[in-house]
Amino acid sequence: MRKPIASIGSIALVAALVAPAVFTSCKQQDTVTDLRIKTLDSSTAAKRAVDIDSSIRATVADGLSLTVWAVDSLVISPIAIDIDDHGKIYYATTNRQKNSEFDIRGHRDWEIESISLQTVEDKRAFLRKTLSPENSKKNQWLADLNGDSSHDWRDMTIEKENVYRLEDTNGDGIADKTQLVVDDFHDEVTDVAGGILADGDDLYVAVAPDLWRMRDKNGDGIADEKTSISHGYGIHVGFGGHGMSGVEMGPDGRIYWQIGDIGFNGKGPDGQKWEHPNSGVIARSNPDGSDFEIFAHGLRNTHEFAFDEYGNLISEDNDGDHPGEKERLVYIVNGSDAGWRSNWQYGKYRDPNNNTYKVWMDEKMYLPRWEGQAAYITPCISNFVSGPAGFVYNPGTAMGPEYKNTFFVAEFVGNPASSGVHSFRLNPKGASFELGANKKILGGVLATGLDFGPDGALYVADWIEGWNTLPYGRVWKLDDKANANSAERQQTKTLLAAQFSKKNDSELGDLLKHADMRVRMKAQFELVKRGEKGKTVFAAALAQKQNQLARINAIWGISQLARKDKTHAEALLPLFQDADAEVRAQAAKWLGDIRYADAGAKLIPLLADTNSRVRFFAAEALGRIKYEPAINPLIALLRNNNDVDAYIRHAGSLALSRIGKSAPLIALAKDSSRALRIAAVVALRRMSDPGIAVFLNDNDEFVVTETARAINDDLSIKDALPALAGLLNTTRFTNEPLLRRVISANLRVGNDSAQQRLVTYAATEGKPAAMRAEAIDALSTWAKPSVLDRVDGRLRGPVERNASQLKSQVTQPFTQLLQNKDLAVRMSAVKAVSKLGIKEGASQLLALVKTDREPTIRVEALRTLVALQDPATEPAIKSALADKEKSVRVAGLDLL
C-alpha cells in the first residue's frame, strides 16, 4: 500500500554520532564540511587502517587477502550494506535498538498479548496501552528520551534510523568520506532499518512497518523525499533483529525484500489482502509498489538472500535457538512455506492453561526432508552454519575462478572469534539442490552485511563486538590475491560504471553474453526500456545457442516486456521445444510468472519432461494461470513423482490449489496412490476446503496426520474440526502429532459430545499415557481455555463455558484417575482436581501424599489439598514433613 510523499526533517551533526574515543584519535585531521558529511584525510585513514590490520587476528583462506576499507571513525555498527555501480557503499545502522526496539525475551509478561496481535495497528494500540503515561512508574526501564519525566510510548518516537554512504574519493583503497543520507523513521511502531538497496536515483530502505523508496531531489546527496511502497510489517514484539532486511533487485526487474517472524499483514495496491502475521515472508513488487505479492512465507529470519545466474533464490534461515536445532539453507520458490511460525517460539508456553508442545522441534520440521515429515512445507536443503546474516552470490567475475558459482554467508554469533564468512556451492538434486563444497574463508571478524563491489572484491561489514549497537564499526575488503587486478574484473568495473543508455542495441546485445550477471542484467534492463527494439535484441540472443546465459537473460527481459504487454509473451512459446532443458524451464517459469494464459495447452506436455526443473516450473506456471484443463495432467505428475521429490509435490499441489477445484482433489481420497492422497491433502489445506475431512478416513497414518495438521493448524479449517474431533475414540493410530490435534479439536468444538469423548479417552486404559494426560489437561481448561491453540499456539480467542456442568461430568473419572498406574495420568489428574476444585478427591489425594512412589506426585497432591482447603491438609503436611525425600519435606515446610 502506498503512502503520500513526505519531506524529511533536519538532522543532527554527524560528528556527534561518532564514538568520542575513536573520534579523538583523529580529531585534528577530520574536517566537517557540512552537517552531514565527515571526511578523513588519506594519510590518517591509511595509518588507522594499518593499525587495525596489524591488531586484528583475522584468518583467511589460502589465496585470499583481507584489508580494511573503512575504519572505525567513519563507520557506526553497520547492519546491511549495498554497493552501487560506482563503488560507493550504503549501509544501515540502528539507533532504535538501544531503547525503542524490544526483545520479547526481556518482556516475558507480554508474550501472550504479543503473539495475539494481528496487525500493525494492534501493535500500536498495545504499546500505547502498556506504555501509557499512567503506567510510567511501572515502566522505569524505558528511557525518558523526550525528557518529560514520564516513561511512556512517546519516548519511542525520538530515536531515528540512519543510512550512511561511504566513499573512497581519491581511489587509494581506503574510504575517506561518509555522509548521513537518511536520518528518519521514529514512530512508536518503527522497527530497525535492516535492509537497503541503491538503484540508480532510488534508495530503498526496509524499516518496519514499511518498505520505503527514497530519492535525493536536489543533488546534495541526502534523501529528501520518501514514499512507502508497501506497509504492514512488524506485527509482534518478538525476538530482536527479526525485522525487515534483504532488499534486492530481482532478475525480473522487481524489488524483493523480507521480514522475519514478527510478521506481515497488509494489502497490495490492488486491494488483495495478504496475512502472515506469525511468520517471515519474502515479498516482491515493481519498483513503484505495483504488482505486489508475498512470494514465499514460513520463514523465521533469513536476513538476506541472493539470486544465482538462473534466478534461483537461495538463503539461510536462522534457527529457533532450541537445543539440538541448527540453521537451515533454504531454496525459496514461489508460494513456498518453509514451515516456521513465531507461535512455536513464545506465547502459549507462558500460559498455565496451555502446554509445552513445540511443533517445530517435536515434529522435526527443522531437518532436511525425512520420511514422515510434514508434507505442506518445502524442507530445507541442509542444516548449515550458525547466525546467518549477510548473504551474496558471486555474480560471475568476482574473486577468482575458485569462487565461481559460489554463495557466501556471514556467520554472526556475537563474538568475532566464532564468527566470519563461509562459502558454499549447491549441486542440483531433482527440482531442488543439495549442499556441495563449502568452507570457512574468513574468521575473527564479526561479519554482518556482505556485498560485491564493482571491482569484484567481497566487502564485509564488521559489527566488531557484542550484540548491541555501538558507536563504531568497520568495512573490510576480502579479495583473491591472484585475480584482484585481472583484465576481466577491470572490464566489469568499467562497464558497471558506464551509462548503458548511451550504448547502441548491438552493444547491449553483446553485453547479454558477458560473464558477469550484473552486467547482463544492466543490459537487460536497458533493453527493456527500449521496448520493441529491445525485444529484437532479445530475440537474437534467444536464436543463438552458444551462450546459454544470454538466452536466460533474454527470457527474463521478454517476460518484463510481457508483464506490460502480453503480446510479447508469444515469443517465448517456441522455447518449450528447446534442446536446452534450462531454457525450457526458464520459459515455463516466466510465462507462468506473468500469468500468460495462452501458454496453458503448451505447458501441459512439459509436465512429462525428462528434466525435474522443467516439470517443476511447468506445474508452477499452470497454477499461476489457473489452467483448469491441467488438473488431470497435474495429478499424473504427482502420481509419477510418487512423493519422491518434495519440490515437485509442492509445485503440483500448489498448482491444483490455485486452480481451485476441490471435487477432483476430494475424489483422490479413493485413489490407491498414497502420494496422490498426500498431495491432495496439501492442496485442500491451501484452499481451506472442509472437504478435506474425507481424508481422515484414510488407512494410512501419515495421510490422516497430515489432514489433522491441515484442519487444526494456522487459521484452521473450522468446518472440518468436528470431523477431526470425532476421531478421538475411533482411530487406531497413536502418533502424538495426530492425537494432540484431535484432542485440541474436541476442546475447540466444545459441545457435550466433545466433552464426553475427552472424558472417555482419558479414562481408557491402553491409550498412550501422555495423550490421556493431555486430554485431562484440556478438560481442566474447558470452562475457559487458553486463547492460544494447544498444539500450534495460534490465536483462537477467548472462550467461556459452563464450569459446573463440566465438574459434575468429570468428578468421578478424575477421582479414579488419581490412582492410575501411569505417572503422567496421575499428575494431570491431580492438577485437574486442583484447578476444578473437586473436593471429592481429598481422600485419594491424602493417600497419594502418604504412599505414592513418585515424590513429584506427593508434592503436587499436597499442594492440591492446600488449594482445596480440605481438612486432610493437616495430616498431609505432617506426612510430608516426615517424608524421606527432601523435596517433599521442603514443600511441607513451605505450606505450613
N, C-alpha and C positions, 0 to 999 in steps of 0.2 A: 504494500500500500504506500503510495507516495504522500509526502508531506510538503507543505509550502517551503519555498526557498527562504532562508533567513540569513542575516549577516552575522558574522562572528565578532564578538566584542574584543576589547583591548586586552593585552597580555602583559604579564609581569616580566620584568627584566630577566633574561635567561641566565645571567650570571648568578642570580640568587638561587637558581635551581642546582648549581654545581656544588659538589662536596667541598666545603671550606678547606679541609686538609689537602685535598688534591689540588684545588684551585690555587692555594698559596704557593705550591711548589713551582708554579709557572706564572704567577700573578704579574710579574713585571713584564713578561713577554706577551701577555694576552692583550688584544685590542678589541674593545667593544665598539663596533661600528654603528649599531643601532639597537633598538630594544630587543631584537630577536635574533641577532647574528653574533656569533662569537668566533673569533679566529685565533689561530695559534701559529706563530712564525715557524718556518720549516726547520730551523736548527733546534728549537725547543722540542718540537714534535719528534724529530729524529732521535734526539738524546733520550727523551722519555720512552720511545719505542725500544731503543737498545736496552735501557734499564729493565723494561718489562720482559723482553726476550731473554735476558740473562737471568732473571729471577724466577720465572715460571718454569716449573719442571714438567712441561708437557711432553708427551710421547707421540710420535707419528709413525705410520707405516713406512717400510722401506721405499725409497724413491720419492717421498713427499717432503715438502718444506712447509714450515709454519712461521709466519711473521706477523707482527702487529700492524694492522692497517689504520685503526682508530684508537687513540689512547684514552685513558680513563678520565682525563679532564675535558674530553669532548663528548663522552657518552654516558647516559644515565640508564641503568638497568634495562637493556633492550629486550623486548619480548619477541616481536616478529620483525623481520627485515624484508625489504623488497628493493631490488636494484633496477634502475631504469636503463634505457638503451645507451646512456652516456656514462654509466658507471657511478651515478650518484646513488647513495644508499639512503632509503627512507626507513626509519624504524619507529615502532610504537613503544611507549613506556607508560607506566601507570602511576598515578598519584592516589587513585581511589582505593587501591588495595590496602593502603595504610589504615584508613578509618571508615571507608564507605562501601567496601565490598566485603560481605560477611561470609564466613565458612560455617556451615551448619554444625560442624563438629565442635564449634565454640558456643553453640546455642542449641543444645540438645532439647531444651524445653520447647523449641519452635518446630520440632521435626514433623509432628502430625499436622499442624496447621500449614507448614510449608509444602509438604507433599500433597496437600489438598488443594493448593492453588491451581487455577486453570488458565488464567490469563495474566498479562502484564498489569492490567488494572486491578485484578485481585491482589497482586503483589503490592501495588501501590497502597491499596486500602489496608492491607495487613501491616505494612511498615508504618503508616500514619497512625494506626490504632496502637500497635505495640510500642512504638517510639513516640507517642504523643507527648506534648509538653506536660500533661498531667502525670505522666509516668517518669518524669525526669529523675526523680530520686532513685527509682529502680534501675535506671539506665546510666549510672555514673560512668560505666565502662566506655560509653560513647563520648568521644572527644567533643568539647564545646567549640567547634570550629568557627562558628559565627559570632562568638563572644557575647551571647545574650544571657548567659548564666543558666541556660536550660539545655539539657542533654536530650535532644529530640531529633525527629526525622529531618528537620530543617538544616541540621548540621551535615546532612548527606548531600546538600546542594552546593557545597563550597569547593571541594576538591575536583579538579578537572583532569581530563586525559590529554596526553601530548603525543604529537608526531614530530619528529625531527628529520632534517635532511643533512646528510654528511657528504662533504666533497673533498677531493684531493685536487686543489685548484692549480698546483704547479706541476703535477704529474710525477712527483718523486716517490710515489708508492705509499705515502702516509697522509691520511686525512688532516686537513688544516683548517677546515671551516665547518661550522654547524649552524643551522638555522631552525628555529622553532616554527614549524609550519602550521601546526594546529594546537590550540590551547582551548579546549571546549569540552562539552558533554558533562553535565553536572546535575542532572535531575536525580531525585531520590531513587529512581529505579535504574539509573545508569550503572552499567557493569564496567568491566575493564576493557580497554581498547586492545584487542589481541590479534587483529589482522589488518594488513594494509596491502594495497596494490596500486602502483603508479602506472597509469596507462595514458600516454600522451598528455593531454591537458587535464585529465581527470585523476583524482586521488580517491580511491575507495577505502573507507575506514569502517572496520567492523567493531562496533561497540554497542552491546545490547542496551536498549531494545531495538536498535536499528542497524541496517547497513546504509551508510552514507556515501553519496558521491559528492566530492568537494572540488572546487575549482579556484584557481588564482586568477581573478578577473582583471587585475591591474598590473600584473607582471612583476610584483615585488617579491615573489617567492613565497608569499603567505596565502594560504587558502582562505578566501573571504566570502565564499558562497557555498552553501550546503543544501543538499536535497536528500531526503530519506527515500530510498528506492524499495525498501522492504522493512516492515515493522511487526513486532510481536515476539521478540526473542528475550529469553531470560525470565522464565515464569516463576521459578523457585529460588529460595535461598538454599543453595546446595553446597557442593564441595567447591572451595575456592579454585579459581583458574579454569573453570569449566564453561567459560563464556564463548563469545564469538571469536573466530580466528580463521586462518587458512583461506584468504581471498586469492583466487587465481583466475586467469583468463583461460577459458576452455578452448579446445580445438574448433568448436563451433561458433566462436565469437561471443559466447555468453559468459557472464561472470558466475563463478561458482564460489560458495563460501560455506562455512559450517558453524554450528554452535554445539557445545557439549550438552550434557544431560540436564542442564537447568531449563532446557526445552524451548519449543516454539509453538505458538498458537496464533494464527493470523490468516489474512486473506491476500490473494493476489489482486492485481488491478482489475481483473475480470470478475471479481466478487467470489471466486471459488474459495472455500474455507479449507484450511489445512490444519489439522490438530495433532500435534505431537508434543504435548507438554512434559512428558516424562522420559524423553529420550533425545539424544543428539541427532541432528539431521545434517544432510548436505542439501543446500538449496541452490537454485540457479535462476537466472533471468537474463534478458537482454540488458545491455548497459544502462538503459533508461528505466529498468524495472519491469518492463512488459514481458509477456510470455513467462511468467513466474511459475515455478513448481518446486515441490520438495522432491529432489532427485532420489534420495535414499534416507532411511531412518534406522532406529535401533542401535545407534552408536553411543558410546559413552563419552569419549573426549578425544577425538582424533587430532586436534590441534591443527595440523597441516596435512596436505595430501599433494599428490603430483600425478600428472598425465605422462604416459610414455609416448613414443612416436606413433603408436597405434590408437591413442586416445583412451587407453585403459587407465582407470582411476584407481590408484593404489594409495593406501595409508597404513599407519599403525595406530591401533586404538589402545588407550590406557586401560589398565585393569581396574578392578574394583577394590583393590587393597585387601583382598581376602587371603588368608593363609592358604598357600598351595596354588594360588591363581597366578597367571602370567599374562602380560600384554599380548596383543594379537595383531599379526599382519592381516589386512583385510583387502579384498578385491571388491570394490563398491560399484554395483551396477544399478541401472535404473529400476526403481521400485523395490530395491532390496531392503530387508530387515535383518540387521546383524544380531538382533536378539536382546540388546541391553535395555533395561528400564531403571530409572532412578529410584522407583519404588521398591527395587530389590536391594537398595543400599541403606535407606533410612526411612523412618516413618512408623511402620507397624511394629518394629522391634522395640519401640519405646512405649507401646500401648499395652497395659496389663490385660486388656481384653483381647489380645491377639497372640500370635506365636512367633517363633524364631525361624520358621522355614524360609530358606532362601532359594528361590527357583534357579537363579543364575549358577550357584555353586552346587546345590543338591541335585540339579538335573544336568550338570556338567556342560553348560552351554558355552563356556569359555574355551573349550577344547576344539581342535580341528575335528572334522567330521568323524564320528564313531557310530557304530550300529546301535540304534536306539535313541540317538539324539533327536531333539525336537525338529520336525520337518519344515516348519514355517520359516526358519531362519536360513540365511546364507552363511554357512560356517566359515571360520577364519582359515586362512592359508596355513598359518603356523603360529605358534607362540614364539615371541621374539624378545628383544631387549627391553629393559625397564625404562619407564619415564619418557616415552617418545614426545618430542617437541617439534623442532624444525624437520622438514621433510622435502626432499627435492629429487629430481631425476636428471641424469646427465643428458643435456639436450643434443648431444652428438659430437661436438668438437671440444668440449670442456675436458680439463685434466689431461689424461693421456689415454692411449689405446687400452691399457689395463682396466680402465674405469668406464669404458663404453658400455652402453646398455645396463647401467648400474643406478640403483637408488641409494640415497643417503638419508640417514635418520639421526637426529641429535638425541642423545640419551641424557636426560636431566633428572638427577636424583638428589639434588640439594647440596651436593659437595663435589668439587672438581675432581677429586681423586677417583671417584667411581663413575664419573660422567664422561662424555665425549661424543664422538661421531662414529657410526658404523656404516659400512657399505654392504650392499647385498644385491643379488640378481634373482630373478624369478624364471623358472622354467615352465613351459606350457604343460598343463595336465588336464586333458579333456577340455571343457569350456572354461576352466579356471587356470590356476597356477599352483606350483609348489616351490618352496624355498630352495634356492640354489646356493652358489658360493657366497660366503659372507665373512666379514672380518671387521675388527675394530681398527679404524685408521687414525683416530685421534683420541688421546686420553689426557687427563689432567686439566681439562677446560670444562667449565660448567656451561655447556652449549645450550642456546635457546633457538633462535631463528637461524635458518640457512638460506642461502641463495647463490646462484652462479652469476658472476659478473660477465659483462661483455667480453672481458679478456680471457674467459674460460677458467678462472680460478674459483674455488669454492670459498665463499665468505661466511664466517661463523660468528654469530653474536654471542657474547660471553657475559653471563649474569654475575660472574666472579665467585660469589659465595652465597650460601643460605637459600631460603625460600622467599624472604620478604624483599620488597623494593628497597634498593639502596641508591645513594646519590652518585653512583659511578658504575661504569661498565666498560666493555671493550668490543672491538670487532677485529677478528683475526682473518688472515688470508692463508688458506691451505691450498697448496699447488703441487703439481707434478714437476719435479726439477728438470727432467729431460725434455719436457714439452711446453714449458712456460712461454717460450718465445717462438713456437712453431709458426710457420707461414700460414697454416690453416687457421689457427686461432687468431692470428693478426688480421686475416681477411674477414673472419667472423666479426671481430670487434669493429672493423671499419664499416662493414655492411649494417650492423645493428645501429650505428650512429648516423647512417645515411638517411636521407629523405626519399623514401620509396615512391612518393608521389611524383618525383621528378624522373623516375625511370620509365622507359617505354615498355610496352606489353611484352616484347620479345625478351627483354632483360628479366622481367618478372617471371616469365615462363622458365627461364634458365634457373632462376633462384628457387623455384619449386623443387629443383633437384639438389639443392645444397645439403651438405652433410649435417648442418645444424638445424634442429627443429624450430628454433626461434626465428631464424632467417626464413625458413619455409613458411611459417605462419605469418610473418610480417608481409611476405609477398602475397600469400593467400588473401589476407585481409585487404590489401590494397587492390587486388584484382576484383574482389567482391564489390568494392566501391565503384568499380568501372562498369558494372552491370554486364551488358551483352558482350562488350569487348573482353571483359574478364572471363566470361563463360567460354568464349572461343579459345582462350589460352588454356583454360582448364580442360577443354575437350581434346586439345592437342596433347596435353600431359597424360590424359587417360589413354589416348591412342598408342602412345609409345609403351614398350614393355621392358625397357632396360632398367628404369629406375622405379622401383616399387613405391618408395616414399613420396615421389612426386605425384603418383597416381592417388595415393591415400589423401594427400593434401588437396588434390583436385576434387576428390569426392567431398571432402569437408567444405570446400569453397562452394561447390554447386549446391550442397544442402543449405548453406547460408543464403544463397540466392533464392532457393526454392522456398525457404521459410517466408520470404516476402512475396514471391510469385510462384505458385505451384507448377506452372508450366515448365519451369526449369528442371523439375524433378525427373521428367521423362528421360533425360539424357543418362540417368543412372540405371535405368531398367536393363539395358543390354549387359550390364556388368554381372547380372545374375548367372550368366553363362560363361564368365571369365575363367581362364585356366588357373588363375591365382586364387586360392581359397581365401586369403586375407582380403582380397579385393571384393570377392563375393560377400564376405562377412560385413565389410565396411559399407557396401552399397545397401545391404539389408538393414543394417543398424540405422543409418542416417535417413533412409527413406521412411523407416518407422518413426524415427525421432521427430520428423516434420509432419508425421501423420498423413502421408501421401496415400490416400485410399485406393487410387488406381493401381497400386502395386500389389494389391491383395492376391489376386489369382496367380500372379507370377512368383510370389513369395512362397506359396504352398509347396512347390517341388523342393525348395531348399530345406524343408523340414526333414527330408530324407538324404541330405547331402552327406558325403563321407567325412566331412570336417565338423568337429564339435562346435567350433565358434560360429560357423555358418548356420548350423541348426539353432544354436542359442539365439543369435541375433534375428534370425527369421521368425522365431517364435515371439521374441520381444516385439518385433515390428508388427506382427499380425495382431498382437494385443493392443498396441498403441492406436492402430487404425480401427480396432474393434470389428474385425472382419469375420462375420458370423459363419460364412462357409468354411472357415478354417477350424471349426470346432472338432470335427472328426479327425482331420489330419493332425491336429494338436494332441488329441487323445492317442492317436497312433504313435506319435513321437514319444509320449510319456510311457506308453506300453513297451516300446522298443528300448527305451532308456533303462527300464526295469529298476528304477531308483538307484542306479549306479552313480550317476553324475548329479550332485546336488544342485548345480547351477542350471543344468537342463531342466531338472524338476522345477526350479524356481521360475525359469522363463516360460515353461509350458503352463504351469498352474497360474502364474500371474496373467498370462495372455487370456486364459479361459475366464478368469475373474473379471478382466477388463471388458471382454466381450459381453459378459453379464447375463448369460442364460443359465439359469440354475437347473432346469429339468434334465439336460444331458449329464450334468455332474451328479445329481442325485441318483440317476439311473445307474451310475457306476457302482453303487453300493452292492449290486448283484454281480459285478464282474469278478472273474476269477483272478485277475491281476492285482496282487497286493500293491504294487507300485502305483497303479491307476487309482486305487481307492485312497491311498495316501495323498496323491496329488489332488484328487477331488476334494478331500477334506481341507487341504491348504487353500484351494481356490474358493471354496464356500466360506471359509473363515474370512478371507479378504472381502467377500461380498456381504458378510454378516447375515447370511441366509439361514433362517431357522430350519430349513430342510436338511441341514447338516445332521440333525438329530438321528436320522436313519442309520448313520454310521456307528451309533452307539450299540447297535445290534451285531456289529461285525464279530467274526470268530477270531480275529487277530488282535492280540492285546495292544500292539503298538497303534493300530488304526483307532481303536477305541480311546486310547490315551491321548492321541493327537486330537481327536474330536473333543475330548474333555477340555484340553487346552484351549481349543478354538472357542468353545462355548463360555468358559469361565473367565478367561484372562482378558486383560486390557479393557476395552469398553464392553466386552461380553456380547453374546447373542442371547438377549434376555428371554425371547420367546422359546428358546430351547433349554433354558435352565430347568424347567420341571422334568423334562425327559432325562436330563443328566442326574437330577436328584433321585429319580426313580431307580437308578442302577444300584443303590446302596446295598440292598439286601438280596439282590438277584444276580449280580455279576460274579463270575468265578475268578476274575482277575484280582490280583492282590498288590500290584505295584503302588508305591507311595504317591507318585505324581498323579495317578488316576484317582485314587481313593481320597486324597486331600481335596481334589476338585469336586468330587461327588458329595463329600461331607459339606464343603462350602456351599454348594448349590442348594442343599437342603436348608441350611441356615438362611440363605438369601430368599428362597421360595417362601419359607416362614409360615406355612399353613399347618393344620393339625396333622395331616398325613406325613409331612416332612418331619415334624417333631417326633412322631411315633417311629418313623424309620430310624432316626438317630438314637432313640432310646433302645430300640430293638438291637441295633448294631452294637451299641456299647455293651449290651448285656450278653451278646452271643459269644460263647467260648469258641476258640478256633480261628476267629478273625485276628488279623495282625494286632498285637498289643498296642503298638504305637498309634495305630489308626483308631482303635477303640478309645484310647486316651484322648485323641483329637476330637472324637465325637462327643465325649463327655465335656471337654473344654468348650466346644462350640455351644452345647446345650446350656452351659453355665452362663453364657453371654446372651442367651436367647432374647431376654427382655430388652436388652439394649446392647446390640452387637457393636464391635468396633466399626468406626466409619470407614476403615480400610479393609480391603479383601483379605481373608485369612490365608490365601495362597500367594497371590502376587502383590498384595499391598496397594492395589489401585483404589482410588477413592470410590466408595459406594454410597456414602452419605448416611445421615442419621436415620435410625430405625428404632421405634419403641413399641413393645408388645406387652401383653398382659402377663405379669410375672407370677401371679397366684395360680393361674391355670397350669403353668409350667411346673411349679413347685409340687402341686398335687400329683402331677404325672410322673415326676422323677424321684420322689422321696423314697419309695420302696426300692427301685432298682439301684439307686445310688448308694443307699444304705447297705445293700447287699454287696455292692462292688467294693466297699471298704475292706472286705476280706479277700479280695481277688488275689490269685497267686502271682499275677504279673505286677511288678513294681510300678510300671508306667500307668497301668489302670488304677491301682490303689492310690497313687499320688494324685492323679486327676480327680478321682472320686473325693478324696479328702478336700482338695481345693474347691471343688464344686459345692460340697456340703457347706463349706465356709461362705462362699460367695452367695449361695442361695438361702442361707440361714436355715438349713434343715436340722432342727434341734433333735429330731427323732434319731439321729445318728450318734448321739452323745455316748451311749454305752459302748458302741463299737469303736468310737474314737479313743475312749479311755483304754479299751483293750489294746488298741494299736500302740498307744504311748507305753504301755507296760510290756507288751510282748512282741511287737513287730521286729523282725530281724534286721530291718534297714534303719539306721539312725536318721536318715532324712525323712522317713515316714513318721518316726516317733516325734521329731521336731515339728513337722507340719501338722500332725494330729493335735499336738499340744497347743499350737497357735490357733487352730480352728476352735478348740474348746474355749479358749480365752475369748475369741471373737464372738462365739455364740453366747457368752456369759452364762455358761452352764454350771450347775453345782459340782459337776465332775471335775471342774478345773482344779480345785484344791488338791484332791488326791493325785491328779495328773501331774501337777507341779512337784509334789512330794516324790512321785516316782521318777520324774525327770532329774531331780537333784541327786538322786541315788543311782542314776544310770552309769554304766561302765564307760560310756562314750563321752568324751569331753564336750563335744558339740551339743549334745542333748543337755548336759548339765548347765552349760552356758545359756542355752535357751531358757531353761527353767529359772535361772537367776534373773535373766532379763525380764521375765514375765511375772516375777514376784510382785 
